Amino acid sequence: MSDVVVLGGAGGIGAAVVRALLAEGRQVAVVDIAPPPPDQAGLRWIRGDATDPAEIGAAFDALGNVTGLVHCLLSEHRAPFAEQTTDALRRVLDVGAVSALEPLQQLAERAGGRPCAAVLVSSIHAGLAWGGQAPYAMAKAALEALGRAAAVELGPRGLRCNIVRPGFVMVPRNARRWQDTAIRDALTKLQPLGELAQPDDIARVVTFLLGAQAGFVSGETITVDGGMTAVLPEPR
């Protein structure tokens, strides 16, 4: 079974992906600025900047048969549109999108023509707009474009690249919203399935796309939002 490098494995979705991969018996190397969890045996943890090519290379070097990559990095600069700056946009884009270029190139190079797969974790913000989130939305849209380009240009070298686009997920960075009963109830009412997504719901889709059952799936953006963005926003 192939080894997988996970960029941003300490966050809510990233941590869930790491758990799911380990449960499948895969060898995993993680790059994250946060320390490793104490309860994960057999995990190679590179504590450092996952946008640094040297740290990415160290993660690949820590494993012997890397044919999988998961990109879970993000950055935000929450401010009204009139108060955004070009410097803030560039920082968020660098972390959220540009950082995927080097690892995708390394994956294809190190796989040496063997089948390999990458999954980039995006967001429904890539296709929608919400006040104060312009840089984040731009970065996720750019990440998706980069993923499609990788699927097309690196496909002949054996790389499959897909994007997972989560909706609202109960991750720690959103805790102030889903722990507030009124906000949580309002969010739940927007969900046709009547519940909010857990990180494991996203991780299962990521691991599927990395696996053999998705062997002919490439260049796709899979929305995992419980049908929320399928609802026509008209009064009933």
SEDOTI-437875 format. One record per residue: residue number from 1; x, y, z of N, C-alpha, C in turn; residue in three letters. Coordinates in steps of 0.05 Angstrom, whole numbers, plus 32768, in hexadecimal, padded with zeros to 4 digits. Layout:
BEGIN
ATOM NUM X Y Z X Y Z X Y Z Ala
...
END
This chain:
BEGIN
ATOM 1 8011 7FE8 8000 8000 8000 8000 8012 8019 8000 Met
ATOM 2 800A 802D 7FF1 801B 8044 7FED 801D 8056 8005 Ser
ATOM 3 8033 8065 8007 8037 8078 801C 802C 8093 8013 Asp
ATOM 4 8024 80A3 8027 8017 80BD 8021 8023 80D3 8032 Val
ATOM 5 8028 80EA 8025 8031 8102 8032 8019 8114 8036 Val
ATOM 6 8015 811D 804E 7FFE 812F 8055 8009 814A 805E Val
ATOM 7 8002 815F 8050 800A 817A 8057 7FF4 8187 8066 Leu
ATOM 8 7FFA 818E 8080 7FE5 8199 8091 7FD5 8183 809E Gly
ATOM 9 7FE3 8171 80AC 7FD5 815A 80B8 7FCD 815E 80D5 Gly
ATOM 10 7FD0 8176 80E0 7FC9 817A 80FC 7FAD 8186 80FF Ala
ATOM 11 7FA2 8192 80EA 7F88 819F 80EB 7F72 818B 80EB Gly
ATOM 12 7F59 8195 80EC 7F42 8183 80EE 7F40 816F 80D8 Gly
ATOM 13 7F3E 8179 80BF 7F3C 8166 80A8 7F56 8157 80A4 Ile
ATOM 14 7F6D 8165 80A5 7F87 8158 80A2 7F8B 8142 80B6 Gly
ATOM 15 7F85 8147 80CF 7F88 8132 80E4 7F76 811A 80DE Ala
ATOM 16 7F5E 811F 80D5 7F4B 810A 80CE 7F56 80F9 80B7 Ala
ATOM 17 7F62 8107 80A3 7F6D 80F9 808C 7F84 80E7 8096 Val
ATOM 18 7F95 80F1 80A7 7FAB 80E1 80B1 7FA1 80C8 80C0 Val
ATOM 19 7F8D 80CB 80D0 7F82 80B4 80DF 7F76 80A0 80CB Arg
ATOM 20 7F68 80A9 80B7 7F5C 8097 80A3 7F72 8088 8094 Ala
ATOM 21 7F87 8096 808D 7F9D 8088 807E 7FAB 8074 808F Leu
ATOM 22 7FB0 807A 80A8 7FBD 8067 80BA 7FAB 804F 80BE Leu
ATOM 23 7F91 8053 80C0 7F7E 803D 80C3 7F7E 802A 80AC Ala
ATOM 24 7F85 8035 8094 7F88 8024 807C 7FA2 8015 807B Glu
ATOM 25 7FB4 801B 808E 7FCE 800E 808E 7FE3 801C 807D Gly
ATOM 26 7FDE 8035 8076 7FF1 8044 8066 8006 8050 8077 Arg
ATOM 27 801E 8054 806C 8033 8063 8079 802E 8081 8072 Gln
ATOM 28 8030 8092 8086 8029 80AE 8083 8040 80C0 808D Val
ATOM 29 8046 80D5 807E 8058 80EA 8088 8048 8104 8087 Ala
ATOM 30 804A 8113 809D 803B 812C 809F 804E 8144 80A2 Val
ATOM 31 8048 815A 8094 8056 8173 8099 8042 8187 80A4 Val
ATOM 32 8049 8192 80BC 8037 81A5 80C9 8048 81B5 80DD Asp
ATOM 33 8040 81CE 80E1 804E 81DE 80F5 8047 81D6 8111 Ile
ATOM 34 8031 81C7 8115 8028 81BE 812F 8037 81A4 8137 Ala
ATOM 35 8038 819E 8150 8045 8185 8159 8034 816D 8153 Pro
ATOM 36 8040 8155 8152 8031 813D 814B 801F 8135 8163 Pro
ATOM 37 800A 8127 815D 7FF9 811C 8172 8007 8106 8181 Pro
ATOM 38 8002 8103 819B 8011 80EF 81AA 8007 80D2 81A6 Pro
ATOM 39 7FF0 80CF 8199 7FE4 80B4 8197 7FE6 80A7 817C Asp
ATOM 40 7FF7 80B2 816A 7FF8 80A7 814F 8013 809A 814B Gln
ATOM 41 8013 807F 814C 802C 8070 8148 8031 806D 812A Ala
ATOM 42 804A 806A 8122 8051 8065 8107 804E 807D 80F5 Gly
ATOM 43 804E 8095 8100 8049 80AD 80F1 8063 80BD 80F0 Leu
ATOM 44 806B 80C3 80D7 8082 80D5 80D4 8079 80F1 80D3 Arg
ATOM 45 8082 8101 80E7 8078 811C 80EA 808E 8130 80E6 Trp
ATOM 46 808C 8140 80D1 80A0 8155 80CB 8094 816F 80D6 Ile
ATOM 47 809F 8178 80EC 8094 8191 80F8 80A2 81A9 80EB Arg
ATOM 48 8093 81B6 80D9 809F 81CC 80CA 808A 81D8 80B8 Gly
ATOM 49 8094 81EA 80A7 8083 81F9 8095 807D 81E8 807C Asp
ATOM 50 8064 81E1 8078 805C 81D0 8062 805C 81DE 8047 Ala
ATOM 51 8063 81F8 8047 8066 8206 802E 8084 8207 8026 Thr
ATOM 52 8095 81FC 8036 80B2 81FB 8031 80B9 81E2 8021 Asp
ATOM 53 80C4 81E5 8009 80CC 81CD 7FF9 80DE 81BA 8008 Pro
ATOM 54 80F0 81C5 8019 8102 81B3 8028 80F3 81A1 803C Ala
ATOM 55 80DF 81AD 8049 80CF 819D 805C 80BE 8188 804D Glu
ATOM 56 80B4 8190 8035 80A4 817D 8025 80B6 8166 801C Ile
ATOM 57 80CF 816D 8013 80E1 8158 800C 80E8 8145 8022 Gly
ATOM 58 80EA 8150 803B 80F0 813F 8052 80DA 812B 8057 Ala
ATOM 59 80C1 8134 8053 80AA 8122 8056 80AB 810B 8042 Ala
ATOM 60 80B1 8112 8028 80B3 80FD 8014 80CA 80EA 801B Phe
ATOM 61 80E0 80F5 8024 80F8 80E5 802B 80F2 80D2 8042 Asp
ATOM 62 80E0 80DA 8054 80DA 80CA 806B 80CB 80B0 8065 Ala
ATOM 63 80C0 80AF 804D 80B1 8097 8044 80BF 808B 802C Leu
ATOM 64 80BA 8072 8027 80C8 8065 8011 80B9 8061 7FF8 Gly
ATOM 65 809E 8063 7FF8 808E 805D 7FE1 8077 8071 7FDE Asn
ATOM 66 807E 808A 7FDC 8069 809F 7FDC 805B 80A0 7FC1 Val
ATOM 67 8042 8099 7FC1 8031 809D 7FA9 8017 80AB 7FB0 Thr
ATOM 68 8016 80B8 7FC7 7FFE 80C6 7FCF 8005 80E1 7FDD Gly
ATOM 69 7FF5 80F5 7FD8 7FF9 810F 7FE4 7FDE 811B 7FEB Leu
ATOM 70 7FDC 8128 8002 7FC4 8136 800A 7FCD 8152 8013 Val
ATOM 71 7FC0 8166 8007 7FC6 8182 800E 7FAF 818E 801E His
ATOM 72 7FB4 8194 8037 7F9F 819E 8049 7FA7 81BA 8055 Cys
ATOM 73 7FB7 81C9 8046 7FC0 81E2 8051 7FAC 81F9 804B Leu
ATOM 74 7FAB 820B 805E 7F9A 8223 8059 7FA4 823A 8069 Leu
ATOM 75 7F9C 8252 8060 7FA2 826B 806E 7F8A 827D 806A Ser
ATOM 76 7F87 8290 807C 7F70 82A2 8079 7F79 82BF 8080 Glu
ATOM 77 7F6B 82D2 8076 7F6D 82EE 807F 7F51 82F9 807E His
ATOM 78 7F43 82F7 8094 7F27 82FF 8095 7F25 831D 8099 Arg
ATOM 79 7F1A 832A 8085 7F16 8347 8086 7F03 834F 8070 Ala
ATOM 80 7EF4 8364 8073 7EE2 836E 805D 7EF2 8373 8044 Pro
ATOM 81 7EE5 8370 802D 7EF3 8373 8014 7F01 838E 8012 Phe
ATOM 82 7EF5 83A3 801B 7F02 83BE 801A 7F1B 83C0 802A Ala
ATOM 83 7F1F 83AD 803D 7F36 83AF 804F 7F4B 839A 8048 Glu
ATOM 84 7F47 838A 8033 7F5A 8376 802B 7F73 8384 801F Gln
ATOM 85 7F89 8376 8020 7FA2 8381 8014 7FAE 836C 8002 Thr
ATOM 86 7FBE 8376 7FEF 7FCB 8363 7FDD 7FDF 8351 7FEB Thr
ATOM 87 7FEC 835C 8000 7FFE 834B 800F 7FEF 8334 801D Asp
ATOM 88 7FD8 833A 8028 7FC9 8325 8035 7FC0 8310 8021 Ala
ATOM 89 7FB6 8319 8009 7FAE 8306 7FF4 7FC5 82F4 7FED Leu
ATOM 90 7FDD 82FF 7FE9 7FF4 82EF 7FE1 7FFB 82DA 7FF6 Arg
ATOM 91 7FFB 82E2 800F 8001 82CF 8025 7FEE 82B8 8025 Arg
ATOM 92 7FD4 82BE 8023 7FC0 82A8 8024 7FC2 8297 800B Val
ATOM 93 7FC7 82A2 7FF4 7FCA 8293 7FDB 7FE3 8281 7FDD Leu
ATOM 94 7FF9 828C 7FE8 8011 827C 7FEA 800D 8263 7FFB Asp
ATOM 95 8000 8265 8011 7FFB 824E 8023 7FE5 823C 8018 Val
ATOM 96 7FD0 8248 800F 7FB8 8238 8007 7FB9 822C 7FEC Gly
ATOM 97 7FCA 8236 7FDA 7FCA 822C 7FBE 7FE6 8228 7FB3 Ala
ATOM 98 7FF7 823C 7FB4 8011 823A 7FA8 8021 8223 7FB5 Val
ATOM 99 801C 821E 7FCF 802A 8209 7FDD 8025 81ED 7FD3 Ser
ATOM 100 8011 81E9 7FC2 800B 81CF 7FB7 801C 81C8 7F9F Ala
ATOM 101 8028 81DC 7F92 8037 81D7 7F79 804F 81C5 7F7E Leu
ATOM 102 8060 81CC 7F91 8079 81BC 7F95 8073 819F 7F9D Glu
ATOM 103 8061 819A 7FAF 805C 817E 7FB6 8050 816E 7F9F Pro
ATOM 104 803F 817A 7F8F 8034 816C 7F78 804B 8165 7F64 Leu
ATOM 105 805D 8177 7F60 8074 8172 7F4F 8085 815B 7F5A Gln
ATOM 106 808A 815D 7F74 809A 8148 7F81 808D 812D 7F80 Gln
ATOM 107 8073 812C 7F84 8065 8112 7F83 8068 8105 7F68 Leu
ATOM 108 8063 8114 7F53 8065 8109 7F38 8082 8100 7F32 Ala
ATOM 109 8095 8110 7F3B 80B2 810A 7F36 80BA 80F1 7F45 Glu
ATOM 110 80B3 80EF 7F5E 80BC 80D9 7F6F 80AE 80BF 7F68 Arg
ATOM 111 8095 80C2 7F5F 8086 80A9 7F57 8093 809C 7F3E Ala
ATOM 112 80A1 80AC 7F2E 80AF 80A1 7F18 809E 8092 7F03 Gly
ATOM 113 8086 809C 7EFE 8075 8090 7EEB 8062 807C 7EF6 Gly
ATOM 114 8065 8075 7F10 8051 8063 7F1D 8037 8072 7F22 Arg
ATOM 115 8021 8065 7F23 8008 8072 7F2A 800A 8080 7F45 Pro
ATOM 116 8001 8099 7F47 8002 80A7 7F60 7FE9 80B9 7F61 Cys
ATOM 117 7FE2 80C2 7F78 7FC9 80D2 7F7C 7FCD 80E8 7F90 Ala
ATOM 118 7FC1 80FF 7F8A 7FC1 8116 7F9C 7FA5 811F 7FA0 Ala
ATOM 119 7F9F 8128 7FB9 7F85 8134 7FBF 7F8B 814F 7FCC Val
ATOM 120 7F7E 8164 7FC1 7F81 817F 7FCC 7F67 8186 7FD9 Leu
ATOM 121 7F68 818F 7FF2 7F50 8195 8002 7F4A 81B2 7FFE Val
ATOM 122 7F34 81B8 7FF1 7F2B 81D3 7FEA 7F14 81DA 7FFD Ser
ATOM 123 7F00 81E9 7FF3 7EEA 81F2 8004 7ED4 81FB 7FF1 Ser
ATOM 124 7EBB 81FB 7FFA 7EA5 8206 7FEA 7EA9 8224 7FE6 Ile
ATOM 125 7EBB 8231 7FF6 7EC1 824D 7FF1 7ECE 8251 7FD6 His
ATOM 126 7ED9 823C 7FCA 7EE6 823F 7FB0 7ED2 8247 7F9A Ala
ATOM 127 7EB9 8240 7F9E 7EA4 8246 7F8A 7E8F 8259 7F94 Gly
ATOM 128 7E92 8263 7FAC 7E7E 8275 7FB8 7E8C 828D 7FC4 Leu
ATOM 129 7E7C 82A0 7FCE 7E88 82B7 7FDB 7E7B 82BC 7FF6 Ala
ATOM 130 7E8B 82C3 800A 7E81 82C9 8024 7E91 82E1 802F Trp
ATOM 131 7E83 82F3 803C 7E90 830C 8045 7EA9 8308 8055 Gly
ATOM 132 7EBE 8316 804F 7ED6 8315 805E 7EE9 82FF 8057 Gly
ATOM 133 7EE2 82EE 8043 7EF2 82D6 803E 7EFE 82D6 8022 Gln
ATOM 134 7F02 82ED 8016 7F0B 82ED 7FFA 7F26 82DF 7FF6 Ala
ATOM 135 7F3A 82E4 8007 7F54 82D6 8003 7F52 82B7 8004 Pro
ATOM 136 7F42 82AE 8018 7F3F 8291 801B 7F31 8285 8003 Tyr
ATOM 137 7F1C 8292 7FF9 7F0E 8289 7FE2 7F20 8289 7FC9 Ala
ATOM 138 7F2F 829D 7FC6 7F42 829F 7FAF 7F56 8288 7FB0 Met
ATOM 139 7F61 8283 7FC8 7F75 826E 7FCB 7F69 8252 7FC4 Ala
ATOM 140 7F51 824D 7FCE 7F45 8233 7FC8 7F3E 8230 7FAB Lys
ATOM 141 7F35 8246 7F9E 7F2F 8244 7F81 7F49 823F 7F72 Ala
ATOM 142 7F5F 824C 7F7A 7F78 8248 7F6D 7F83 822C 7F71 Ala
ATOM 143 7F7F 8221 7F89 7F87 8206 7F8F 7F79 81F2 7F7D Leu
ATOM 144 7F5F 81F6 7F79 7F50 81E4 7F67 7F5A 81E6 7F4A Glu
ATOM 145 7F60 81FE 7F41 7F6B 8202 7F26 7F86 81F3 7F23 Ala
ATOM 146 7F96 81F6 7F38 7FB0 81E8 7F37 7FAD 81CA 7F36 Leu
ATOM 147 7F99 81C0 7F45 7F94 81A3 7F46 7F8B 8199 7F2B Gly
ATOM 148 7F7A 81A8 7F1D 7F71 819F 7F03 7F89 819F 7EEF Arg
ATOM 149 7F9A 81B4 7EF1 7FB1 81B5 7EDF 7FC4 819D 7EE4 Ala
ATOM 150 7FC7 8196 7EFE 7FD8 817F 7F04 7FCD 8165 7EF8 Ala
ATOM 151 7FB2 8162 7EFA 7FA6 814A 7EF0 7FAA 8148 7ED2 Ala
ATOM 152 7FA9 815E 7EC4 7FAC 815E 7EA6 7FC9 815B 7E9E Val
ATOM 153 7FDB 816B 7EAB 7FF7 816C 7EA2 8008 8155 7EAD Glu
ATOM 154 8001 814C 7EC5 8011 8136 7ED1 8003 811B 7ECF Leu
ATOM 155 7FEB 811B 7EC4 7FDD 8102 7EC0 7FED 80EE 7EAF Gly
ATOM 156 7FFA 80F7 7E99 800A 80E5 7E89 8022 80D8 7E98 Pro
ATOM 157 8029 80E4 7EAF 803E 80DA 7EBF 8034 80C8 7ED6 Arg
ATOM 158 8019 80C3 7ED6 800E 80B1 7EE9 7FFF 80BE 7F00 Gly
ATOM 159 7FFE 80D9 7F01 7FF2 80E6 7F18 7FD4 80EB 7F14 Leu
ATOM 160 7FC5 80E3 7F27 7FA8 80EB 7F2A 7FA7 8101 7F3E Arg
ATOM 161 7F99 8116 7F38 7F96 812C 7F4C 7F78 8133 7F4D Cys
ATOM 162 7F6D 8134 7F65 7F52 813B 7F69 7F4F 814F 7F80 Asn
ATOM 163 7F39 815D 7F81 7F34 8171 7F95 7F1B 8169 7FA5 Ile
ATOM 164 7F1D 816C 7FBF 7F06 8168 7FD1 7EFD 8183 7FDB Val
ATOM 165 7EE4 818A 7FD8 7EDA 81A4 7FDF 7EC6 81A1 7FF6 Arg
ATOM 166 7ECF 81A3 800F 7EBC 81A1 8026 7EAB 81B9 8029 Pro
ATOM 167 7E94 81B5 8035 7E83 81CB 803E 7E8A 81D1 805B Gly
ATOM 168 7E77 81D8 806B 7E7C 81DE 8087 7E83 81C4 8096 Phe
ATOM 169 7E9A 81C4 80A3 7EA3 81AC 80B2 7EA8 81B3 80CF Val
ATOM 170 7EA2 81A2 80E0 7EA6 81A7 80FD 7EC3 81A2 8105 Met
ATOM 171 7ED3 81B5 80FD 7EF0 81B4 8103 7EF6 81C9 8119 Val
ATOM 172 7F0D 81C6 8127 7F12 81D9 813D 7F12 81F6 8134 Pro
ATOM 173 7F1B 81FD 811C 7F1B 8219 8114 7EFF 8225 8111 Arg
ATOM 174 7EEB 8214 810F 7ECF 821D 810D 7EC0 8219 8128 Asn
ATOM 175 7ECF 8212 813C 7EC1 820A 8155 7EAF 821F 8160 Ala
ATOM 176 7EB6 8239 815E 7EA6 824E 8169 7E8A 824F 815C Arg
ATOM 177 7E88 8243 8144 7E6E 8243 8136 7E5E 822B 813E Arg
ATOM 178 7E6A 8213 813C 7E59 81FB 8141 7E55 81F6 815F Trp
ATOM 179 7E64 8203 8170 7E5F 8200 818D 7E4A 8214 8197 Gln
ATOM 180 7E43 8228 8186 7E2E 823A 818D 7E14 822E 8183 Asp
ATOM 181 7E02 8228 8196 7DEA 8219 818F 7DD9 8226 8179 Thr
ATOM 182 7DD5 8240 817B 7DC5 824E 8167 7DD2 824D 814B Ala
ATOM 183 7DEC 8251 814A 7DFA 8251 8130 7DFA 8234 8125 Ile
ATOM 184 7DFF 8221 8136 7DFF 8205 812D 7DE4 81FD 8122 Arg
ATOM 185 7DCE 8205 8130 7DB3 81FE 8126 7DAE 820B 810B Asp
ATOM 186 7DB7 8224 8108 7DB3 8232 80EE 7DC3 8224 80D8 Ala
ATOM 187 7DDB 821C 80DD 7DEC 820E 80C9 7DDF 81F3 80C2 Leu
ATOM 188 7DD5 81E5 80D6 7DCA 81CB 80D2 7DB1 81CD 80C0 Thr
ATOM 189 7DA1 81E2 80C3 7D89 81E5 80B3 7D90 81E9 8095 Lys
ATOM 190 7DA9 81F2 808F 7DB1 81F5 8074 7DB9 81DB 8067 Leu
ATOM 191 7DBB 81C6 8077 7DC5 81AC 806D 7DAD 819A 8066 Gln
ATOM 192 7DAA 8192 804D 7D95 817F 8046 7D97 8165 8056 Pro
ATOM 193 7DAF 815C 805D 7DB2 8144 806D 7DAC 8148 808B Leu
ATOM 194 7DA9 8161 8093 7DA1 8167 80AE 7DB7 8164 80C3 Gly
ATOM 195 7DD0 8164 80BB 7DE6 8162 80CE 7DFE 8170 80C2 Glu
ATOM 196 7E12 8176 80D4 7E2A 8183 80CB 7E40 816E 80C7 Leu
ATOM 197 7E52 8174 80B4 7E67 8161 80AD 7E7C 8160 80C3 Ala
ATOM 198 7E86 8147 80C7 7E9D 8143 80D9 7EB6 8140 80C7 Gln
ATOM 199 7ECE 8146 80D2 7EE7 8142 80C3 7EE9 8127 80B6 Pro
ATOM 200 7EE0 8112 80C4 7EE2 80F7 80B9 7ED2 80F4 80A0 Asp
ATOM 201 7EBC 8103 809C 7EAC 8102 8084 7EBD 810A 806C Asp
ATOM 202 7ECE 811E 8070 7EDF 8127 805A 7EF6 8114 8056 Ile
ATOM 203 7F01 810A 806C 7F18 80F7 806A 7F11 80DE 805A Ala
ATOM 204 7EF9 80D4 805D 7EF1 80BC 804E 7EF1 80C1 8030 Arg
ATOM 205 7EE9 80D8 8028 7EEA 80DE 800B 7F07 80E1 8001 Val
ATOM 206 7F17 80EE 8012 7F33 80F1 800A 7F41 80D6 8007 Val
ATOM 207 7F3D 80C4 801A 7F4A 80AA 8018 7F3F 809A 8000 Thr
ATOM 208 7F26 809D 7FFA 7F1A 8090 7FE3 7F29 8099 7FC9 Phe
ATOM 209 7F2C 80B3 7FC7 7F39 80BE 7FAF 7F56 80B6 7FAC Leu
ATOM 210 7F63 80B0 7FC2 7F7E 80A7 7FC1 7F81 808A 7FBA Leu
ATOM 211 7F6B 807B 7FBD 7F6C 805E 7FBB 7F66 8054 7F9F Gly
ATOM 212 7F69 8039 7F9C 7F67 802C 7F82 7F4B 802D 7F77 Ala
ATOM 213 7F37 802F 7F88 7F1B 8030 7F7E 7F16 804A 7F6F Gln
ATOM 214 7F26 805E 7F73 7F23 8077 7F64 7F39 8079 7F4E Ala
ATOM 215 7F42 8063 7F45 7F59 8062 7F33 7F55 8070 7F18 Gly
ATOM 216 7F3D 8075 7F10 7F38 8084 7EF7 7F2A 809E 7EFC Phe
ATOM 217 7F2C 80A8 7F14 7F21 80C2 7F1B 7F37 80D6 7F1E Val
ATOM 218 7F37 80EB 7F0D 7F4C 80FF 7F0E 7F41 811A 7F03 Ser
ATOM 219 7F4B 8130 7F0E 7F43 814A 7F05 7F27 8152 7F0F Gly
ATOM 220 7F1D 8144 7F23 7F02 8149 7F2D 7F02 815A 7F46 Glu
ATOM 221 7EED 8169 7F4A 7EE8 8177 7F63 7ECF 816B 7F70 Thr
ATOM 222 7ED3 815E 7F87 7EBD 8150 7F95 7EB4 8161 7FAC Ile
ATOM 223 7E9B 816B 7FAB 7E90 817B 7FC0 7E85 8168 7FD6 Thr
ATOM 224 7E8D 816D 7FEF 7E83 815D 8005 7E77 8170 801A Val
ATOM 225 7E5E 8177 8015 7E51 818B 8026 7E34 8183 802E Asp
ATOM 226 7E2E 8169 802B 7E13 8160 8033 7DFC 816B 8023 Gly
ATOM 227 7E03 8176 800B 7DEE 8181 7FFA 7DE8 819E 7FFF Gly
ATOM 228 7DF8 81AB 8010 7DF2 81C7 8018 7DF2 81DA 8000 Met
ATOM 229 7E06 81D7 7FEE 7E08 81EA 7FD8 7DF6 81E1 7FC0 Thr
ATOM 230 7DE8 81CB 7FC3 7DD4 81C3 7FAF 7DB9 81D0 7FB3 Ala
ATOM 231 7DB5 81DD 7FCA 7D9B 81E9 7FD0 7D98 8203 7FC1 Val
ATOM 232 7D81 8206 7FB4 7D7B 821F 7FA7 7D73 8234 7FBC Leu
ATOM 233 7D82 824A 7FBD 7D7D 825D 7FD3 7D65 8270 7FCD Pro
ATOM 234 7D4D 8265 7FCD 7D35 8275 7FC9 7D22 8270 7FE1 Glu
ATOM 235 7D13 8284 7FE8 7D00 8280 7FFF 7CEB 826C 7FF8 Pro
ATOM 236 7CE3 825C 800B 7CCE 8248 8006 7CB3 8252 800E Arg
END
